Amino acid sequence: MEGRINIPVGDWIESGVDWILDNLEPALDGIAWFLGLLTNSFEGALLAIPAWLLVLVLVGLSWWRVSWRFGIFAIVALGLILGMDLWEPTIKTLSLVLAATAVALAIGMPVGVAMARSDWLEASIRPVLDLMQTMPPFVYLIPAAIFFGLGTVPGAIATVVFCMPPVVRLTNLGIRQVNREQIEAGLAFGCNRRQLLTKIQLPLAMPSIMAGINQTIMLALSMVVIASMIGAGGLGNTVLTGIQRLDVGLGFEGGLGVVILAILLDRITQSVGLRRKASS
Amino acid sequence: MEPIIRVRELYKVFGPNPQEGLRLIEDGLDKDTIFERTGNTVGVKDCNLDIAEGEIFVVMGLSGSGKSTLVRLLNRLIEPTAGTVEVRGRDVTRMSQRDLIRLRSEDLAMVFQSFALMPHKTVIDNAALGLEIAGVGRTRRRERAQEALDQVGLKAHARSYPDELSGGMQQRVGLARALATDPSIMLMDEAFSALDPLIRTEMQDRLLDLQREHRRTVVFISHDLDEAIRIGDRIAIMQGGEVVQVGTPKEIITHPANEYVRSFFHGVDITQVFQACDIMDSENIPVLDADTTAGEARNRIAHVPGNEAVIVDAGGRFQSVVQAKRLGELTLDRAASEVAVEVEPVPEDTALADLPRRAAQSPVSIPVVDGEGRFRGLVTLQRLVEALDRSRNAAAANGDY
C-alpha cells in the first residue's frame, strides 16, 4: 500500500521457519526423538511406581528436608490429588517438568559458566535471555507445533526454551559474585582453570545456581499448562477441558493440582539449596 | 648469602595502556599526572628488593601505596608490566603456566586478609585445599592438614565449618592451609589486619612461635608499624608505589628516610624496638676479678666517667656491681667484692619498655648479660632516662604530621 512503511518481520520469520523445515529435518527429528524418549522414560518410570509408594516418598522428602508441618501438608495435598482422580495427569505434568528442566539445565548451566568467563559473551547472550523471558509464552507454541507437530515433544521444547533463562542468569551471576580473594586463594594454591571452576567457583556459586534451578522448575511448571494447548497433556489438559466446556469445577480441580505440584516442587528444591546447617 | 626472592626493576601499571604509562614514568612524570593524562594507574614503580631465606620481611605502607600489588606480583597473581621476580634464581615473570602452578602449589603459600576460606568445606578440608589441588589423596591430605591444624592450635575444630569459628580462629585455618603444603615462602597479605587488637597480638606471637619451630621466609604486608616492629626482621616502606626505605625496625626508627616514614611512628610504642643492649654502656665500665683489691678498684673507677665497676668470674660471667662510694668503707688491701652488690642481670634483648621498673627496684645500675651470662654492659640511670626521653620525642615529633 502506498505511503505506508511495512517492515515484513513476520515474513522473514516465516521464511526462516520454512528454511529450517526444508533443511534441518534430521536435526529436528533427532531432537524430537531424544525429548520424547526422555519424557516418556520419566513418565513410564513414575507411573510404574505404585501411587501410594510415590506419595510416601514425596511426604518423606517433605518431612525430612523441609519440616514436619510441611510433611503433613504433603499428605493432605497428595491425598487431595488422588481423591480428585488427577494422579495420572499430575504425573504426566511432573514428567514433562522434569524432562524439560533436565534439558534446560544441561544447556543452561554450561552457557552460564561460559558467560561468567567472558564479558563479550555475557553482553551478547543477555538480550537473547531477555527476549526468551519477555516473549509471551504462547508465541513459542507456534514454531514448536510447526516443527514437531502436536503432542508432548513440542510442549517439552517450548517449555525448555521458556524455562532456561533463570538458570543461565543465576549461574553467571553466582560465578561472577565469588569473592576476589577466594579466587586468588584458589590460584595462589596452584589451581588451573578447570580446578578453579570445579573446586572454587561452582561450589561457591552453588546457592545462586540452586535458586536458578528452583526458578527454572517453577517456570517449567507454568509453561507445561500453556503447552497443553498443543497437546502436551497432563494437568494443563484438565484445565483446558474445563475452559472449553465452561466447567468451572473441572478447571478449578486442574488448577489446584498445578498449585499443589508447584508448592511441593518449590519447597523441596529450595531445601536442597539450603546448607545442612538448618538441621544441626 | 643468595637471596631467596630477588626483585629487580619491577613495574606494574594498571589501565588501558600500561606500556604508555611505563614510558611516562621513564620520562619522570609522577603518578597523578600519568593518571590524569592517560587513565593509567601506577601500582608499583621501580621496585628492587632482596629477601633473605628465613627472614620475616614486612612491606608497609598506607592503602594505595602498592603493597598488596607487590605481594601479588611475587606469585604472579598480577602480571607485571616490566621487571623480574626471581624465586631461588628462577624468573617467575617468564615462567610457563605449568611451572608457575607448580611453584605456587609447592613453594609459595598465601594467607589473605579476608581469610578466603571455603564456607561449604569443613575446617580440615579447608586446611587441605592446597593439597587437594595438588592431587594428594584424601587420607594423606587429611593427615597433613590435621598436623597443620595442630600447629596452629585448632586440633579440636577439624570438623567444624568456618562460619562456626571466630575471626581469629578462621585466620588460623587460613594459616594452617598455608602450612599444610609445607611451603618455603609464605605471602601474608594484611593477614591479621581484620582481627581485633588482642587477637592480632596473639596471632603475631603464634607466627613467631611457628618461625622458631621451622624457619620459613615470610613476606608480610601490613599498614601497622607496631605489627611490623613486633614480627619483622626487616621492613620495607612503600609510598605511592615506590619502596622508599628498607631496613631493620631499629634503623627505620632511628633514621627515617622522610616525613612519610616518620608519620608511621605516631602512636607507636618505640620503647619496644630498643633493647637493653642498644642503650647500655659497655665501654666505660671497669671489669674486675673476684679477688681485685679495693685500692685497684678505686683506681680503675677513677679513670672512667661513671662511678661503678662490675665483678665477673673466670668465664666472664657477671657476679656483682661495685660502687665507688662503698669502696671507701674498705682498707685498700681488702677484696672489692666484700662491698659488691649482687643484683639480677637482664638479658641483652630486654625491651627498653621493661627497664624502668627494674631501675626503680635496683640500688645500682642494671647489668646486661648475653645468653651465657657473660657481662655485656651496664644500663645506668642517666642512659635510661636519655633513651626514654628520645623515644618520647620521636613519637611526639609526628603528632602534628
Interface residues (C-beta under 8 A of the other chain):
Chain A: N179 E181 Q182 E184 A185 G186 L187 A188 F189 G190 C191 N192 Q195 K199 I200 P203 L204 M206 R275 K277
Chain B: R72 N75 L77 Q97 I101 R102 R104 S105 E106 L108 A109 M110 F112 Q113 S114 A116 M118 P119 H120 K121 L129 G130 E132 I133 A134 Y161 R177 T181 L187
